[in-house]
């Protein structure tokens, strides 16, 4: 399974795309644990009090896992996983 990482999460992990040892039948939580075990510097940015921080978005196939089964969702073949930190900025157009 592969995680897509965005903004500072990609910088911390050293890449925007990170393969982990998880696959169909595992859970999103298993895949997240594998990511954090492989890149322990991400743990402080992603986790808070033993849970995914409220400001971190965990997506499965483009949809927040908070809207479905959460980290207990079972992975299916072809699933796409992504982590998004809060993003702001840009410029105003006048």
Biotite code that builds the C-alpha atoms (Angstrom):
import biotite.structure as struc

atoms = struc.array([
    struc.Atom([0.000, 0.000, 0.000], chain_id="A", res_id=1, res_name="UNK", atom_name="CA", element="C"),
    struc.Atom([1.184, 3.518, -0.634], chain_id="A", res_id=2, res_name="UNK", atom_name="CA", element="C"),
    struc.Atom([0.572, 6.787, 1.197], chain_id="A", res_id=3, res_name="UNK", atom_name="CA", element="C"),
    struc.Atom([0.456, 10.135, -0.580], chain_id="A", res_id=4, res_name="UNK", atom_name="CA", element="C"),
    struc.Atom([1.797, 12.848, 1.715], chain_id="A", res_id=5, res_name="UNK", atom_name="CA", element="C"),
    struc.Atom([1.308, 16.567, 1.319], chain_id="A", res_id=6, res_name="UNK", atom_name="CA", element="C"),
    struc.Atom([2.951, 19.799, 2.481], chain_id="A", res_id=7, res_name="UNK", atom_name="CA", element="C"),
    struc.Atom([5.280, 19.435, 5.466], chain_id="A", res_id=8, res_name="UNK", atom_name="CA", element="C"),
    struc.Atom([4.375, 15.754, 5.908], chain_id="A", res_id=9, res_name="UNK", atom_name="CA", element="C"),
    struc.Atom([6.118, 14.978, 2.605], chain_id="A", res_id=10, res_name="UNK", atom_name="CA", element="C"),
    struc.Atom([9.107, 17.031, 3.704], chain_id="A", res_id=11, res_name="UNK", atom_name="CA", element="C"),
    struc.Atom([9.336, 15.178, 7.019], chain_id="A", res_id=12, res_name="UNK", atom_name="CA", element="C"),
    struc.Atom([9.106, 11.755, 5.315], chain_id="A", res_id=13, res_name="UNK", atom_name="CA", element="C"),
    struc.Atom([11.456, 12.772, 2.511], chain_id="A", res_id=14, res_name="UNK", atom_name="CA", element="C"),
    struc.Atom([9.009, 11.960, -0.288], chain_id="A", res_id=15, res_name="UNK", atom_name="CA", element="C"),
    struc.Atom([5.452, 12.648, -1.423], chain_id="A", res_id=16, res_name="UNK", atom_name="CA", element="C"),
    struc.Atom([4.765, 8.954, -1.930], chain_id="A", res_id=17, res_name="UNK", atom_name="CA", element="C"),
    struc.Atom([5.681, 6.328, 0.658], chain_id="A", res_id=18, res_name="UNK", atom_name="CA", element="C"),
    struc.Atom([5.116, 2.573, 0.314], chain_id="A", res_id=19, res_name="UNK", atom_name="CA", element="C"),
    struc.Atom([4.277, 0.655, 3.492], chain_id="A", res_id=20, res_name="UNK", atom_name="CA", element="C"),
    struc.Atom([3.881, -2.998, 4.397], chain_id="A", res_id=21, res_name="UNK", atom_name="CA", element="C"),
    struc.Atom([0.077, -3.114, 4.444], chain_id="A", res_id=22, res_name="UNK", atom_name="CA", element="C"),
    struc.Atom([-2.462, -4.330, 1.939], chain_id="A", res_id=23, res_name="UNK", atom_name="CA", element="C"),
    struc.Atom([-5.967, -5.603, 1.320], chain_id="A", res_id=24, res_name="UNK", atom_name="CA", element="C"),
    struc.Atom([-7.471, -7.043, 4.493], chain_id="A", res_id=25, res_name="UNK", atom_name="CA", element="C"),
    struc.Atom([-5.458, -4.737, 6.755], chain_id="A", res_id=26, res_name="UNK", atom_name="CA", element="C"),
    struc.Atom([-7.036, -1.577, 8.137], chain_id="A", res_id=27, res_name="UNK", atom_name="CA", element="C"),
    struc.Atom([-6.304, 2.061, 7.445], chain_id="A", res_id=28, res_name="UNK", atom_name="CA", element="C"),
    struc.Atom([-4.955, 2.138, 11.014], chain_id="A", res_id=29, res_name="UNK", atom_name="CA", element="C"),
    struc.Atom([-2.555, -0.714, 10.218], chain_id="A", res_id=30, res_name="UNK", atom_name="CA", element="C"),
    struc.Atom([-1.299, 1.212, 7.184], chain_id="A", res_id=31, res_name="UNK", atom_name="CA", element="C"),
    struc.Atom([-0.922, 4.367, 9.267], chain_id="A", res_id=32, res_name="UNK", atom_name="CA", element="C"),
    struc.Atom([1.011, 2.470, 11.945], chain_id="A", res_id=33, res_name="UNK", atom_name="CA", element="C"),
    struc.Atom([3.312, 1.079, 9.245], chain_id="A", res_id=34, res_name="UNK", atom_name="CA", element="C"),
    struc.Atom([3.887, 4.601, 7.909], chain_id="A", res_id=35, res_name="UNK", atom_name="CA", element="C"),
    struc.Atom([4.659, 6.013, 11.352], chain_id="A", res_id=36, res_name="UNK", atom_name="CA", element="C"),
    struc.Atom([6.943, 3.077, 12.197], chain_id="A", res_id=37, res_name="UNK", atom_name="CA", element="C"),
    struc.Atom([8.883, 3.631, 8.964], chain_id="A", res_id=38, res_name="UNK", atom_name="CA", element="C"),
    struc.Atom([9.003, 7.420, 9.471], chain_id="A", res_id=39, res_name="UNK", atom_name="CA", element="C"),
    struc.Atom([8.938, 8.050, 13.231], chain_id="A", res_id=40, res_name="UNK", atom_name="CA", element="C"),
    struc.Atom([9.446, 11.806, 12.783], chain_id="A", res_id=41, res_name="UNK", atom_name="CA", element="C"),
    struc.Atom([5.906, 11.938, 11.385], chain_id="A", res_id=42, res_name="UNK", atom_name="CA", element="C"),
    struc.Atom([4.421, 10.609, 14.619], chain_id="A", res_id=43, res_name="UNK", atom_name="CA", element="C"),
    struc.Atom([4.719, 13.910, 16.508], chain_id="A", res_id=44, res_name="UNK", atom_name="CA", element="C"),
    struc.Atom([3.130, 15.799, 13.609], chain_id="A", res_id=45, res_name="UNK", atom_name="CA", element="C"),
    struc.Atom([0.287, 13.343, 12.941], chain_id="A", res_id=46, res_name="UNK", atom_name="CA", element="C"),
    struc.Atom([-0.613, 11.956, 16.367], chain_id="A", res_id=47, res_name="UNK", atom_name="CA", element="C"),
    struc.Atom([-1.899, 13.694, 19.482], chain_id="A", res_id=48, res_name="UNK", atom_name="CA", element="C"),
    struc.Atom([-2.660, 11.868, 22.744], chain_id="A", res_id=49, res_name="UNK", atom_name="CA", element="C"),
    struc.Atom([-2.552, 8.482, 20.986], chain_id="A", res_id=50, res_name="UNK", atom_name="CA", element="C"),
    struc.Atom([-4.997, 9.421, 18.209], chain_id="A", res_id=51, res_name="UNK", atom_name="CA", element="C"),
    struc.Atom([-4.754, 11.157, 14.860], chain_id="A", res_id=52, res_name="UNK", atom_name="CA", element="C"),
    struc.Atom([-4.669, 14.888, 15.556], chain_id="A", res_id=53, res_name="UNK", atom_name="CA", element="C"),
    struc.Atom([-7.908, 16.701, 14.700], chain_id="A", res_id=54, res_name="UNK", atom_name="CA", element="C"),
    struc.Atom([-6.129, 18.926, 12.200], chain_id="A", res_id=55, res_name="UNK", atom_name="CA", element="C"),
    struc.Atom([-4.731, 16.000, 10.168], chain_id="A", res_id=56, res_name="UNK", atom_name="CA", element="C"),
    struc.Atom([-6.940, 14.620, 7.407], chain_id="A", res_id=57, res_name="UNK", atom_name="CA", element="C"),
    struc.Atom([-6.671, 10.891, 6.675], chain_id="A", res_id=58, res_name="UNK", atom_name="CA", element="C"),
    struc.Atom([-8.150, 10.111, 3.269], chain_id="A", res_id=59, res_name="UNK", atom_name="CA", element="C"),
    struc.Atom([-9.032, 6.815, 1.665], chain_id="A", res_id=60, res_name="UNK", atom_name="CA", element="C"),
    struc.Atom([-9.891, 7.115, -2.005], chain_id="A", res_id=61, res_name="UNK", atom_name="CA", element="C"),
    struc.Atom([-10.260, 10.881, -1.660], chain_id="A", res_id=62, res_name="UNK", atom_name="CA", element="C"),
    struc.Atom([-12.737, 10.716, 1.228], chain_id="A", res_id=63, res_name="UNK", atom_name="CA", element="C"),
    struc.Atom([-12.013, 11.425, 4.875], chain_id="A", res_id=64, res_name="UNK", atom_name="CA", element="C"),
    struc.Atom([-12.063, 8.230, 6.925], chain_id="A", res_id=65, res_name="UNK", atom_name="CA", element="C"),
    struc.Atom([-13.865, 10.220, 9.629], chain_id="A", res_id=66, res_name="UNK", atom_name="CA", element="C"),
    struc.Atom([-16.984, 10.000, 7.413], chain_id="A", res_id=67, res_name="UNK", atom_name="CA", element="C"),
    struc.Atom([-16.810, 6.230, 7.194], chain_id="A", res_id=68, res_name="UNK", atom_name="CA", element="C"),
    struc.Atom([-15.369, 3.573, 9.492], chain_id="A", res_id=69, res_name="UNK", atom_name="CA", element="C"),
    struc.Atom([-12.381, 5.632, 10.618], chain_id="A", res_id=70, res_name="UNK", atom_name="CA", element="C"),
    struc.Atom([-9.060, 3.887, 11.027], chain_id="A", res_id=71, res_name="UNK", atom_name="CA", element="C"),
    struc.Atom([-10.904, 0.554, 11.322], chain_id="A", res_id=72, res_name="UNK", atom_name="CA", element="C"),
    struc.Atom([-11.865, 0.630, 7.626], chain_id="A", res_id=73, res_name="UNK", atom_name="CA", element="C"),
    struc.Atom([-10.605, -2.465, 5.835], chain_id="A", res_id=74, res_name="UNK", atom_name="CA", element="C"),
    struc.Atom([-8.329, -1.818, 2.873], chain_id="A", res_id=75, res_name="UNK", atom_name="CA", element="C"),
    struc.Atom([-9.416, -3.044, -0.539], chain_id="A", res_id=76, res_name="UNK", atom_name="CA", element="C"),
    struc.Atom([-7.236, -3.644, -3.610], chain_id="A", res_id=77, res_name="UNK", atom_name="CA", element="C"),
    struc.Atom([-6.493, -0.364, -5.365], chain_id="A", res_id=78, res_name="UNK", atom_name="CA", element="C"),
    struc.Atom([-7.260, 1.876, -2.373], chain_id="A", res_id=79, res_name="UNK", atom_name="CA", element="C"),
    struc.Atom([-5.430, 5.197, -2.306], chain_id="A", res_id=80, res_name="UNK", atom_name="CA", element="C"),
    struc.Atom([-4.369, 6.609, 1.045], chain_id="A", res_id=81, res_name="UNK", atom_name="CA", element="C"),
    struc.Atom([-3.386, 10.195, 1.731], chain_id="A", res_id=82, res_name="UNK", atom_name="CA", element="C"),
    struc.Atom([-2.458, 12.428, 4.670], chain_id="A", res_id=83, res_name="UNK", atom_name="CA", element="C"),
    struc.Atom([-3.173, 16.158, 4.539], chain_id="A", res_id=84, res_name="UNK", atom_name="CA", element="C"),
    struc.Atom([-2.099, 18.652, 7.147], chain_id="A", res_id=85, res_name="UNK", atom_name="CA", element="C"),
    struc.Atom([-4.019, 21.904, 7.434], chain_id="A", res_id=86, res_name="UNK", atom_name="CA", element="C"),
    struc.Atom([-3.163, 24.084, 4.471], chain_id="A", res_id=87, res_name="UNK", atom_name="CA", element="C"),
    struc.Atom([-3.604, 27.804, 4.216], chain_id="A", res_id=88, res_name="UNK", atom_name="CA", element="C"),
    struc.Atom([-2.128, 30.634, 2.279], chain_id="A", res_id=89, res_name="UNK", atom_name="CA", element="C"),
    struc.Atom([-2.185, 31.609, -1.304], chain_id="A", res_id=90, res_name="UNK", atom_name="CA", element="C"),
    struc.Atom([-2.615, 35.112, -2.497], chain_id="A", res_id=91, res_name="UNK", atom_name="CA", element="C"),
    struc.Atom([-5.617, 37.271, -2.957], chain_id="A", res_id=92, res_name="UNK", atom_name="CA", element="C"),
    struc.Atom([-6.558, 38.351, -6.432], chain_id="A", res_id=93, res_name="UNK", atom_name="CA", element="C"),
    struc.Atom([-7.514, 41.989, -6.795], chain_id="A", res_id=94, res_name="UNK", atom_name="CA", element="C"),
])
